[in-house]
Structures are given as structure tokens and as C-alpha cells.
């Protein structure tokens, strides 16, 4: 494997599985995209993005597959690269060694999942909308269809916007409470009466556990608060920047 600075979860240190939560470091992009921007949908130099994705794939020793993410609850089972263009969805799963399942994020919560016994892995992108509408459950359904069992799956939520940085309005809270009044536990008072702080990683972990995945954790790190390590949509917006880089979280079955 090539050497890139990455973060990992002890829960995913499993036989026959490799994974990485990549930081923004170790790539070739410049300016606001410096340096490991893997976002094809960004306005970065496409050649730089391609090189960054190549480096990430090489680090894990496989072929990188990511979806065209649309904040949905759509998941795909894949056995190789896309034949044409990436499918529109927010999770990919595979039972094929060497296929690197990846999720892109820049504040949203990336989730990596593995059942080492069934030899099935997956990656999901969980923004608030996808998490609320079922992307976690969709990813698990795809993994089960490939032979995984929820009681054997280990999962890790990667770096994402933390509750101290995630200020939302009352209408946002109301949407969650309409879905389930118990969701109130993921909100805390904001600095103003019409604001709340939302705990995205806790919400995603709760969805995982409710779906039958007990072996799960958030590895920590607030993307918005750590500019040297992570890209952040919210931080870029506050700084008046025109765009932002995307981080990669990825997992693969060893050949």
C-alpha cells in the first residue's frame, strides 16, 4: 500500500478487511482544494482529482467505486467499476475482493461497515436527510442480500460535523420530531432561542443500533473545527469560499 495519512477504527481492524478514513492531506490539489480532494463534483482540476482518487485506491490496494451522491436512501451492490457513469445513490456494498467501496463527505457522516465472516463490506454517505430517510438501513439491506448478517456487522462513523459546530433552525428540528418525537434527544439549545445544535454522529449511531448493528462507534473529529485535517462545507460557506473539497472514507476486502 502507498502511504497516506489516514484515520482508522479498531472496530474495523478485521481479518481480510482494510479501511481508511482519509484526511485532506497527501494529495496534489491546490488552493481551497489542497490537497487530497476526491470530489469529482467539485470545481477542482479534474486531473488532480483523478490523481487523488488513484492515490487513495492504491493506498487500499484496489479499485475505487463511489456513487453519484444525492442525499438519498439508495444503496447499490457492486462487483466492479461502473459500466458507464456512477449510479445516483449514497451507499455501495460488495462481496468482491479488491473493490474499494467509498463514501465522500465534507461534514456529512461517512459510515464504513464490514461482516468479515460473510466477507461483505460497504460504505455509506449519511447527511441529515439520508440518515433520516433510511440510508443506513438501505446499506444494511444491500449487505444482507450479499450474505452479511446484521449481528455480525461492525461499523464506524468517520469524521463529520460535530454537535458543537452543527447549528440548525427550529424548522430542521421540527422535521425530525415529526418523524419521531424521540429524536428530540439529538438536539440541544443553541446560542439563540430560534437555534438548536444537532448531534449528527449520535443520530447515525442510533440508526445503526436500531437496525441491529450493535458493534459501532464514531471515531471522533469535527470536520468543521479541524481545518488542517478536513474539508468542511459549513466552514467554507462561513468563509465565503466558492467551493470545498471532499473527503474519502473507504473499505475493501483483501484479495
C-alpha positions in Angstrom: 0.0 0.0 0.0 1.1 3.6 -0.6 1.5 5.7 2.5 -1.2 8.4 3.1 -2.1 10.0 6.4 -5.3 8.2 7.4 -7.5 7.5 10.4 -8.9 4.1 11.3 -11.3 2.4 13.7 -10.3 -0.5 15.9 -13.7 -2.0 15.2 -12.8 -2.4 11.6 -9.4 -3.9 12.1 -10.7 -7.3 10.9 -9.3 -10.4 9.1 -9.3 -9.8 5.4 -10.6 -6.2 5.6 -8.7 -2.9 5.0 -10.2 0.5 5.6 -9.2 4.2 5.9 -10.8 7.5 6.7 -8.7 9.7 4.6 -7.9 13.3 5.6 -7.4 16.2 3.3 -3.6 15.6 3.3 -1.4 13.7 0.9 -2.8 14.8 -2.5 -2.0 17.1 -5.4 -4.8 19.7 -5.4 -4.1 23.3 -4.8 -5.8 26.3 -3.2 -9.1 25.7 -1.4 -8.9 22.1 -2.5 -5.5 21.4 -1.0 -4.6 18.6 -1.1 -6.4 15.2 -1.3 -9.7 16.3 -2.8 -11.5 13.3 -4.3 -14.7 15.1 -5.3 -15.4 14.7 -9.0 -18.4 17.1 -8.5 -16.2 19.9 -7.2 -14.8 22.6 -9.4 -11.2 21.4 -8.8 -8.9 20.4 -11.7 -10.2 17.0 -12.9 -6.7 15.7 -13.4 -5.8 16.5 -9.8 -9.0 14.8 -8.5 -8.2 11.7 -10.6 -4.7 11.5 -9.2 -6.0 11.9 -5.7 -8.5 9.1 -6.2 -5.8 7.0 -7.7 -3.6 7.5 -4.6 -6.4 6.6 -2.3 -7.2 3.4 -4.2 -3.6 2.5 -4.3 -3.4 3.0 -0.5 -6.0 0.4 0.0 -4.9 -1.8 -2.9 -7.9 -2.0 -5.1 -10.3 -0.3 -7.5 -12.3 2.6 -6.0 -16.1 2.7 -6.6 -18.2 5.6 -5.3 -21.8 6.6 -6.2 -23.0 9.9 -7.5 -24.2 11.1 -4.1 -27.6 12.8 -3.9 -28.5 12.7 -0.2 -30.8 9.7 -0.7 -31.6 6.4 0.9 -30.5 4.5 -2.2 -27.7 1.8 -1.9 -26.0 -0.3 -4.6 -24.4 -3.7 -4.6 -21.4 -3.6 -6.8 -18.9 -6.2 -8.2 -16.7 -3.9 -10.3 -16.4 -0.4 -11.6 -19.4 1.3 -13.0 -20.1 0.3 -16.6 -21.0 3.8 -17.7 -21.5 6.6 -15.1 -21.9 6.2 -11.3 -25.3 5.3 -10.0 -27.2 8.0 -8.1 -27.3 6.9 -4.5 -25.4 7.2 -1.3 -24.1 3.7 -0.3 -22.2 0.9 -2.0 -21.6 -2.6 -0.8 -19.6 -5.5 -2.3 -18.6 -9.1 -1.7 -15.9 -8.8 -4.4 -12.3 -8.6 -3.2 -10.3 -5.6 -4.5 -13.4 -3.4 -5.0 -12.9 -0.4 -2.7 -16.3 0.9 -1.5 -16.1 4.6 -0.9 -18.2 7.4 0.5 -17.4 11.1 0.0 -18.2 13.8 2.6 -17.3 17.3 3.8 -19.3 17.4 7.1 -21.8 14.6 6.4 -21.2 11.4 8.2 -19.3 8.6 6.3 -20.0 5.1 7.5 -17.9 2.1 6.8 -19.3 -1.4 7.5 -18.0 -5.0 7.4 -19.0 -8.5 8.0 -15.7 -10.4 7.9 -17.3 -13.8 8.2 -19.5 -13.3 5.2 -16.8 -11.2 3.5 -19.1 -8.3 2.7 -18.2 -4.6 3.2 -19.9 -1.4 2.5 -19.7 2.4 2.7 -22.4 5.0 3.1 -22.7 8.8 3.0 -25.2 10.0 5.7 -26.1 13.6 5.6 -29.0 14.6 7.8 -31.5 13.9 5.0 -30.1 10.5 4.1 -29.8 9.4 7.7 -33.3 10.5 8.5 -34.9 8.8 5.4 -33.0 5.5 5.6 -29.6 5.3 4.0 -28.2 3.3 6.9 -31.0 0.7 6.5 -30.6 0.6 2.8 -26.9 -0.1 3.1 -27.6 -2.9 5.5 -30.2 -4.4 3.2 -27.7 -4.5 0.4 -25.1 -6.1 2.6 -27.6 -8.7 3.7 -28.5 -9.5 0.1 -24.8 -10.3 -0.4 -24.8 -12.7 2.6 -24.0 -10.5 5.6 -25.8 -10.6 8.9 -26.5 -7.5 11.0 -25.5 -9.1 14.2 -22.0 -9.7 12.8 -21.6 -6.3 11.1 -19.1 -3.9 12.6 -19.5 -0.2 11.7 -17.6 3.0 12.2 -18.8 6.6 11.6 -15.9 8.7 10.4 -15.0 12.4 10.8 -18.1 14.6 10.4 -19.5 17.8 11.7 -19.7 17.6 15.4 -22.6 18.8 17.6 -20.7 21.9 18.7 -20.5 23.1 15.1 -23.8 21.9 13.7 -26.3 24.8 14.4 -29.7 24.4 12.8 -33.0 26.2 12.8 -36.3 25.2 14.5 -37.8 24.0 11.2 -35.0 21.5 11.0 -35.7 20.2 14.4 -39.4 20.1 13.7 -38.8 17.8 10.7 -37.0 15.3 12.9 -39.6 15.4 15.6 -42.4 14.9 13.1 -40.7 11.6 12.1 -40.2 10.5 15.7 -40.6 12.6 18.9 -37.8 10.6 20.4 -35.4 12.4 18.1 -35.5 15.4 20.4 -32.6 13.8 22.3 -30.3 14.6 19.4 -30.9 18.4 19.7 -29.7 20.8 22.4 -30.3 24.6 22.8 -28.4 26.9 20.5 -26.9 30.3 21.3 -30.2 31.9 20.2 -33.7 30.9 21.1 -34.5 30.0 17.5 -31.4 27.8 17.0 -30.5 24.3 18.0 -27.3 22.2 18.0 -27.7 18.8 16.2 -25.7 15.7 17.1 -25.3 14.0 13.7 -22.9 11.3 14.7 -25.1 10.3 17.7 -28.1 10.2 15.4 -26.3 7.9 12.8 -25.1 5.6 15.6 -28.7 5.4 16.9 -29.9 4.4 13.5 -27.2 1.7 13.2 -28.1 0.2 16.6 -31.9 0.4 15.9 -31.2 -1.5 12.7 -29.4 -4.3 14.6 -25.7 -3.2 14.4 -24.5 -3.0 18.0 -20.8 -3.0 17.2 -20.4 0.6 16.1 -18.7 3.8 17.0 -17.9 7.3 15.9 -14.2 7.7 15.6 -14.5 11.4 16.6 -13.1 14.5 14.8 -15.3 17.5 14.0 -14.6 18.3 10.3 -15.8 21.9 10.7 -13.4 22.6 13.6 -10.2 21.0 12.2 -9.2 22.8 9.0 -5.8 21.3 8.8 -7.2 17.8 8.6 -10.6 18.1 6.9 -12.7 19.8 4.3 -15.9 21.3 5.5 -18.9 22.6 3.6 -20.1 24.7 6.5 -16.7 26.2 7.2 -16.2 27.1 3.5 -19.7 28.7 3.5 -18.9 30.8 6.6 -15.6 31.9 5.0 -17.3 32.9 1.8 -15.3 30.4 -0.3 -16.9 29.4 -3.6 -16.5 25.6 -3.2 -14.9 23.0 -1.0 -13.0 19.7 -1.3 -14.5 16.3 -0.5 -13.0 13.7 1.9 -13.0 9.9 1.2 -13.8 7.1 3.6 -13.3 3.6 2.1 -13.2 -0.1 2.8 -12.1 -3.1 0.8 -11.9 -6.9 1.1 -8.3 -8.1 0.7 -7.9 -10.4 -2.3 
